[in-house]
Amino acid sequence: AGGEVLGRSLTMIMPERYRVNHERALERVRTTGEVRLKGAIVTMHGLHKEGREFPIEMSLSSWISGGRRFPCGIARDIT
């Protein structure tokens, strides 16, 4: 199952109500380098491929390579 999402955008497992804020945060990282929740663990809901929601914890980070900043998130199912 992990291979289905590994390396793909986190939006694929986000309910629609989270996506606008997520895209805004990614744009802020790209333009300013600011990662507001870096190192934080955030509890929210994920979206199962069958459409149902389930509780997850997100751990957020970023790294710099070749002068570019890359955001990263790790989601953990907490059901």
A tleap script that builds the chain and sets N, CA, C and O, in Angstrom:
source leaprc.protein.ff14SB
mol = sequence {
  NALA GLY GLY GLU VAL LEU GLY ARG SER LEU
  THR MET ILE MET PRO GLU ARG TYR ARG VAL
  ASN HIE GLU ARG ALA LEU GLU ARG VAL ARG
  THR THR GLY GLU VAL ARG LEU LYS GLY ALA
  ILE VAL THR MET HIE GLY LEU HIE LYS GLU
  GLY ARG GLU PHE PRO ILE GLU MET SER LEU
  SER SER TRP ILE SER GLY GLY ARG ARG PHE
  PRO CYS GLY ILE ALA ARG ASP ILE CTHR
}
set mol.1.N position { 0.832 -1.198 0.000 }
set mol.1.CA position { 0.000 0.000 0.000 }
set mol.1.C position { 0.866 1.248 0.000 }
set mol.1.O position { 0.515 2.237 -0.643 }
set mol.2.N position { 2.000 1.225 0.711 }
set mol.2.CA position { 2.856 2.401 0.783 }
set mol.2.C position { 3.371 2.834 -0.578 }
set mol.2.O position { 3.584 4.025 -0.808 }
set mol.3.N position { 3.575 1.886 -1.483 }
set mol.3.CA position { 4.063 2.215 -2.814 }
set mol.3.C position { 3.087 3.041 -3.629 }
set mol.3.O position { 3.487 3.705 -4.586 }
set mol.4.N position { 1.825 3.010 -3.269 }
set mol.4.CA position { 0.807 3.778 -3.988 }
set mol.4.C position { 0.935 5.268 -3.728 }
set mol.4.O position { 0.524 6.072 -4.566 }
set mol.5.N position { 1.493 5.658 -2.590 }
set mol.5.CA position { 1.572 7.078 -2.229 }
set mol.5.C position { 2.998 7.604 -2.090 }
set mol.5.O position { 3.209 8.817 -2.097 }
set mol.6.N position { 3.961 6.726 -1.965 }
set mol.6.CA position { 5.345 7.130 -1.757 }
set mol.6.C position { 5.812 8.069 -2.866 }
set mol.6.O position { 5.742 7.731 -4.047 }
set mol.7.N position { 6.289 9.256 -2.472 }
set mol.7.CA position { 6.812 10.228 -3.425 }
set mol.7.C position { 5.755 11.064 -4.126 }
set mol.7.O position { 6.093 11.903 -4.961 }
set mol.8.N position { 4.486 10.854 -3.808 }
set mol.8.CA position { 3.415 11.616 -4.445 }
set mol.8.C position { 2.964 12.751 -3.534 }
set mol.8.O position { 3.301 12.780 -2.351 }
set mol.9.N position { 2.210 13.672 -4.085 }
set mol.9.CA position { 1.725 14.821 -3.324 }
set mol.9.C position { 0.815 14.383 -2.181 }
set mol.9.O position { 0.009 13.464 -2.327 }
set mol.10.N position { 0.959 15.053 -1.047 }
set mol.10.CA position { 0.115 14.751 0.102 }
set mol.10.C position { -1.358 15.045 -0.171 }
set mol.10.O position { -2.231 14.523 0.523 }
set mol.11.N position { -1.641 15.867 -1.165 }
set mol.11.CA position { -3.044 16.188 -1.436 }
set mol.11.C position { -3.844 14.953 -1.820 }
set mol.11.O position { -5.066 14.952 -1.673 }
set mol.12.N position { -3.206 13.921 -2.299 }
set mol.12.CA position { -3.952 12.725 -2.687 }
set mol.12.C position { -4.591 12.024 -1.497 }
set mol.12.O position { -5.534 11.253 -1.673 }
set mol.13.N position { -4.093 12.278 -0.284 }
set mol.13.CA position { -4.698 11.662 0.893 }
set mol.13.C position { -5.392 12.690 1.780 }
set mol.13.O position { -5.706 12.400 2.934 }
set mol.14.N position { -5.635 13.897 1.247 }
set mol.14.CA position { -6.289 14.959 2.015 }
set mol.14.C position { -7.736 15.134 1.606 }
set mol.14.O position { -8.046 15.206 0.417 }
set mol.15.N position { -8.636 15.205 2.599 }
set mol.15.CA position { -9.998 15.592 2.267 }
set mol.15.C position { -9.996 16.989 1.630 }
set mol.15.O position { -9.121 17.806 1.917 }
set mol.16.N position { -10.944 17.245 0.797 }
set mol.16.CA position { -11.030 18.503 0.038 }
set mol.16.C position { -10.897 19.739 0.925 }
set mol.16.O position { -10.266 20.714 0.519 }
set mol.17.N position { -11.474 19.721 2.123 }
set mol.17.CA position { -11.488 20.910 2.987 }
set mol.17.C position { -10.081 21.358 3.422 }
set mol.17.O position { -9.917 22.501 3.848 }
set mol.18.N position { -9.082 20.499 3.327 }
set mol.18.CA position { -7.714 20.861 3.713 }
set mol.18.C position { -6.873 21.369 2.546 }
set mol.18.O position { -5.832 21.986 2.770 }
set mol.19.N position { -7.285 21.131 1.339 }
set mol.19.CA position { -6.413 21.336 0.181 }
set mol.19.C position { -6.041 22.783 -0.105 }
set mol.19.O position { -4.897 23.054 -0.469 }
set mol.20.N position { -6.970 23.723 0.049 }
set mol.20.CA position { -6.655 25.128 -0.232 }
set mol.20.C position { -5.567 25.624 0.714 }
set mol.20.O position { -4.601 26.247 0.275 }
set mol.21.N position { -5.719 25.350 2.016 }
set mol.21.CA position { -4.697 25.780 2.972 }
set mol.21.C position { -3.362 25.090 2.728 }
set mol.21.O position { -2.305 25.697 2.900 }
set mol.22.N position { -3.406 23.836 2.333 }
set mol.22.CA position { -2.177 23.106 2.028 }
set mol.22.C position { -1.447 23.738 0.838 }
set mol.22.O position { -0.234 23.938 0.883 }
set mol.23.N position { -2.195 24.049 -0.223 }
set mol.23.CA position { -1.584 24.682 -1.399 }
set mol.23.C position { -1.012 26.055 -1.054 }
set mol.23.O position { 0.053 26.421 -1.552 }
set mol.24.N position { -1.700 26.812 -0.214 }
set mol.24.CA position { -1.180 28.123 0.229 }
set mol.24.C position { 0.122 27.953 0.997 }
set mol.24.O position { 1.071 28.710 0.797 }
set mol.25.N position { 0.164 26.956 1.877 }
set mol.25.CA position { 1.378 26.709 2.656 }
set mol.25.C position { 2.540 26.309 1.744 }
set mol.25.O position { 3.665 26.765 1.946 }
set mol.26.N position { 2.282 25.473 0.755 }
set mol.26.CA position { 3.341 25.087 -0.185 }
set mol.26.C position { 3.851 26.297 -0.970 }
set mol.26.O position { 5.053 26.430 -1.198 }
set mol.27.N position { 2.947 27.169 -1.379 }
set mol.27.CA position { 3.358 28.376 -2.105 }
set mol.27.C position { 4.213 29.275 -1.214 }
set mol.27.O position { 5.191 29.861 -1.678 }
set mol.28.N position { 3.846 29.386 0.069 }
set mol.28.CA position { 4.637 30.187 1.011 }
set mol.28.C position { 6.042 29.601 1.151 }
set mol.28.O position { 7.022 30.345 1.184 }
set mol.29.N position { 6.148 28.269 1.234 }
set mol.29.CA position { 7.459 27.624 1.328 }
set mol.29.C position { 8.272 27.929 0.072 }
set mol.29.O position { 9.455 28.258 0.159 }
set mol.30.N position { 7.639 27.822 -1.086 }
set mol.30.CA position { 8.357 28.077 -2.350 }
set mol.30.C position { 8.835 29.516 -2.469 }
set mol.30.O position { 9.945 29.760 -2.942 }
set mol.31.N position { 8.012 30.476 -2.045 }
set mol.31.CA position { 8.353 31.884 -2.258 }
set mol.31.C position { 9.172 32.494 -1.132 }
set mol.31.O position { 10.028 33.341 -1.385 }
set mol.32.N position { 8.923 32.074 0.125 }
set mol.32.CA position { 9.622 32.701 1.249 }
set mol.32.C position { 10.560 31.759 1.990 }
set mol.32.O position { 11.438 32.211 2.724 }
set mol.33.N position { 10.381 30.447 1.806 }
set mol.33.CA position { 11.173 29.467 2.548 }
set mol.33.C position { 10.628 29.200 3.939 }
set mol.33.O position { 11.178 28.384 4.678 }
set mol.34.N position { 9.538 29.890 4.303 }
set mol.34.CA position { 8.973 29.737 5.635 }
set mol.34.C position { 8.147 28.454 5.747 }
set mol.34.O position { 7.226 28.221 4.965 }
set mol.35.N position { 8.500 27.626 6.741 }
set mol.35.CA position { 7.751 26.413 7.043 }
set mol.35.C position { 7.218 26.591 8.457 }
set mol.35.O position { 7.936 26.351 9.428 }
set mol.36.N position { 5.972 27.007 8.577 }
set mol.36.CA position { 5.407 27.353 9.885 }
set mol.36.C position { 5.298 26.177 10.835 }
set mol.36.O position { 5.504 26.346 12.037 }
set mol.37.N position { 4.988 25.016 10.346 }
set mol.37.CA position { 4.770 23.859 11.222 }
set mol.37.C position { 5.929 22.875 11.202 }
set mol.37.O position { 5.763 21.711 11.567 }
set mol.38.N position { 7.100 23.331 10.778 }
set mol.38.CA position { 8.270 22.459 10.700 }
set mol.38.C position { 8.554 21.835 12.070 }
set mol.38.O position { 8.652 22.537 13.077 }
set mol.39.N position { 8.681 20.529 12.087 }
set mol.39.CA position { 8.963 19.817 13.320 }
set mol.39.C position { 7.732 19.507 14.147 }
set mol.39.O position { 7.810 18.765 15.126 }
set mol.40.N position { 6.583 20.076 13.757 }
set mol.40.CA position { 5.343 19.851 14.502 }
set mol.40.C position { 4.688 18.547 14.068 }
set mol.40.O position { 4.890 18.067 12.952 }
set mol.41.N position { 3.908 17.994 14.972 }
set mol.41.CA position { 3.058 16.861 14.635 }
set mol.41.C position { 1.626 17.366 14.702 }
set mol.41.O position { 1.179 17.861 15.737 }
set mol.42.N position { 0.912 17.237 13.595 }
set mol.42.CA position { -0.438 17.758 13.462 }
set mol.42.C position { -1.397 16.587 13.316 }
set mol.42.O position { -1.169 15.691 12.504 }
set mol.43.N position { -2.470 16.594 14.102 }
set mol.43.CA position { -3.503 15.568 13.985 }
set mol.43.C position { -4.606 16.101 13.073 }
set mol.43.O position { -5.101 17.209 13.275 }
set mol.44.N position { -4.984 15.323 12.083 }
set mol.44.CA position { -6.013 15.713 11.134 }
set mol.44.C position { -6.650 14.450 10.569 }
set mol.44.O position { -6.503 13.376 11.153 }
set mol.45.N position { -7.344 14.554 9.458 }
set mol.45.CA position { -7.943 13.391 8.812 }
set mol.45.C position { -7.292 13.151 7.461 }
set mol.45.O position { -6.963 14.088 6.734 }
set mol.46.N position { -7.115 11.887 7.143 }
set mol.46.CA position { -6.646 11.483 5.830 }
set mol.46.C position { -7.824 10.956 5.028 }
set mol.46.O position { -8.902 10.714 5.571 }
set mol.47.N position { -7.610 10.785 3.752 }
set mol.47.CA position { -8.648 10.292 2.863 }
set mol.47.C position { -8.216 8.950 2.292 }
set mol.47.O position { -7.231 8.874 1.558 }
set mol.48.N position { -8.944 7.896 2.623 }
set mol.48.CA position { -8.662 6.558 2.117 }
set mol.48.C position { -8.988 6.514 0.629 }
set mol.48.O position { -9.840 7.274 0.169 }
set mol.49.N position { -8.337 5.650 -0.126 }
set mol.49.CA position { -8.590 5.574 -1.562 }
set mol.49.C position { -10.033 5.196 -1.878 }
set mol.49.O position { -10.506 5.433 -2.990 }
set mol.50.N position { -10.734 4.609 -0.908 }
set mol.50.CA position { -12.143 4.268 -1.085 }
set mol.50.C position { -13.071 5.435 -0.727 }
set mol.50.O position { -14.291 5.320 -0.851 }
set mol.51.N position { -12.487 6.568 -0.280 }
set mol.51.CA position { -13.270 7.768 -0.016 }
set mol.51.C position { -13.612 8.037 1.436 }
set mol.51.O position { -14.107 9.119 1.754 }
set mol.52.N position { -13.364 7.083 2.333 }
set mol.52.CA position { -13.674 7.333 3.743 }
set mol.52.C position { -12.504 8.061 4.409 }
set mol.52.O position { -11.358 7.942 3.977 }
set mol.53.N position { -12.808 8.810 5.456 }
set mol.53.CA position { -11.775 9.525 6.199 }
set mol.53.C position { -11.299 8.695 7.382 }
set mol.53.O position { -12.037 7.862 7.909 }
set mol.54.N position { -10.049 8.934 7.794 }
set mol.54.CA position { -9.481 8.256 8.956 }
set mol.54.C position { -8.498 9.200 9.629 }
set mol.54.O position { -7.915 10.047 8.953 }
set mol.55.N position { -8.290 9.083 10.954 }
set mol.55.CA position { -7.399 9.996 11.670 }
set mol.55.C position { -5.922 9.706 11.360 }
set mol.55.O position { -5.496 8.552 11.310 }
set mol.56.N position { -5.159 10.779 11.156 }
set mol.56.CA position { -3.723 10.652 10.898 }
set mol.56.C position { -2.951 11.683 11.719 }
set mol.56.O position { -3.503 12.693 12.155 }
set mol.57.N position { -1.691 11.412 11.916 }
set mol.57.CA position { -0.746 12.393 12.431 }
set mol.57.C position { 0.198 12.733 11.293 }
set mol.57.O position { 0.715 11.844 10.617 }
set mol.58.N position { 0.422 14.027 11.085 }
set mol.58.CA position { 1.351 14.494 10.056 }
set mol.58.C position { 2.573 15.083 10.734 }
set mol.58.O position { 2.448 15.892 11.654 }
set mol.59.N position { 3.743 14.685 10.288 }
set mol.59.CA position { 4.999 15.260 10.722 }
set mol.59.C position { 5.555 16.029 9.526 }
set mol.59.O position { 5.743 15.458 8.452 }
set mol.60.N position { 5.816 17.318 9.708 }
set mol.60.CA position { 6.202 18.183 8.596 }
set mol.60.C position { 7.644 18.637 8.711 }
set mol.60.O position { 8.137 18.905 9.806 }
set mol.61.N position { 8.313 18.720 7.579 }
set mol.61.CA position { 9.705 19.141 7.535 }
set mol.61.C position { 10.017 19.694 6.152 }
set mol.61.O position { 9.131 19.801 5.305 }
set mol.62.N position { 11.266 20.043 5.929 }
set mol.62.CA position { 11.728 20.457 4.603 }
set mol.62.C position { 13.243 20.299 4.559 }
set mol.62.O position { 13.894 20.170 5.596 }
set mol.63.N position { 13.787 20.310 3.363 }
set mol.63.CA position { 15.236 20.269 3.196 }
set mol.63.C position { 15.602 21.121 1.995 }
set mol.63.O position { 14.758 21.443 1.159 }
set mol.64.N position { 16.870 21.478 1.926 }
set mol.64.CA position { 17.381 22.293 0.824 }
set mol.64.C position { 18.393 21.472 0.046 }
set mol.64.O position { 19.289 20.858 0.625 }
set mol.65.N position { 18.242 21.469 -1.277 }
set mol.65.CA position { 19.172 20.772 -2.156 }
set mol.65.C position { 19.322 21.583 -3.431 }
set mol.65.O position { 18.330 21.956 -4.059 }
set mol.66.N position { 20.549 21.851 -3.808 }
set mol.66.CA position { 20.790 22.605 -5.029 }
set mol.66.C position { 20.173 23.992 -4.994 }
set mol.66.O position { 19.773 24.521 -6.031 }
set mol.67.N position { 20.092 24.587 -3.802 }
set mol.67.CA position { 19.528 25.922 -3.664 }
set mol.67.C position { 18.009 25.972 -3.661 }
set mol.67.O position { 17.427 27.054 -3.596 }
set mol.68.N position { 17.357 24.811 -3.731 }
set mol.68.CA position { 15.888 24.761 -3.708 }
set mol.68.C position { 15.398 24.110 -2.423 }
set mol.68.O position { 16.013 23.170 -1.921 }
set mol.69.N position { 14.294 24.613 -1.897 }
set mol.69.CA position { 13.689 24.035 -0.693 }
set mol.69.C position { 12.589 23.055 -1.093 }
set mol.69.O position { 11.767 23.344 -1.963 }
set mol.70.N position { 12.590 21.904 -0.448 }
set mol.70.CA position { 11.601 20.870 -0.712 }
set mol.70.C position { 10.835 20.564 0.558 }
set mol.70.O position { 11.435 20.150 1.550 }
set mol.71.N position { 9.510 20.758 0.553 }
set mol.71.CA position { 8.710 20.392 1.714 }
set mol.71.C position { 8.511 18.888 1.777 }
set mol.71.O position { 8.526 18.209 0.750 }
set mol.72.N position { 8.325 18.373 2.971 }
set mol.72.CA position { 8.148 16.941 3.164 }
set mol.72.C position { 7.136 16.697 4.269 }
set mol.72.O position { 7.114 17.423 5.262 }
set mol.73.N position { 6.315 15.703 4.108 }
set mol.73.CA position { 5.367 15.330 5.155 }
set mol.73.C position { 5.307 13.816 5.271 }
set mol.73.O position { 5.361 13.088 4.280 }
set mol.74.N position { 5.195 13.372 6.505 }
set mol.74.CA position { 5.035 11.939 6.767 }
set mol.74.C position { 3.705 11.776 7.492 }
set mol.74.O position { 3.469 12.400 8.526 }
set mol.75.N position { 2.843 10.934 6.940 }
set mol.75.CA position { 1.531 10.696 7.537 }
set mol.75.C position { 1.527 9.320 8.202 }
set mol.75.O position { 2.062 8.349 7.667 }
set mol.76.N position { 0.903 9.264 9.390 }
set mol.76.CA position { 0.807 8.009 10.117 }
set mol.76.C position { -0.643 7.775 10.508 }
set mol.76.O position { -1.251 8.613 11.173 }
set mol.77.N position { -1.191 6.660 10.105 }
set mol.77.CA position { -2.549 6.271 10.440 }
set mol.77.C position { -2.630 6.015 11.938 }
set mol.77.O position { -1.884 5.188 12.464 }
set mol.78.N position { -3.524 6.711 12.633 }
set mol.78.CA position { -3.639 6.535 14.091 }
set mol.78.C position { -4.980 5.912 14.511 }
set mol.78.O position { -5.416 6.072 15.651 }
set mol.79.N position { -5.624 5.201 13.576 }
set mol.79.CA position { -6.882 4.528 13.953 }
set mol.79.C position { -6.608 3.374 14.889 }
set mol.79.O position { -7.538 2.689 15.314 }
savepdb mol mol.pdb
quit
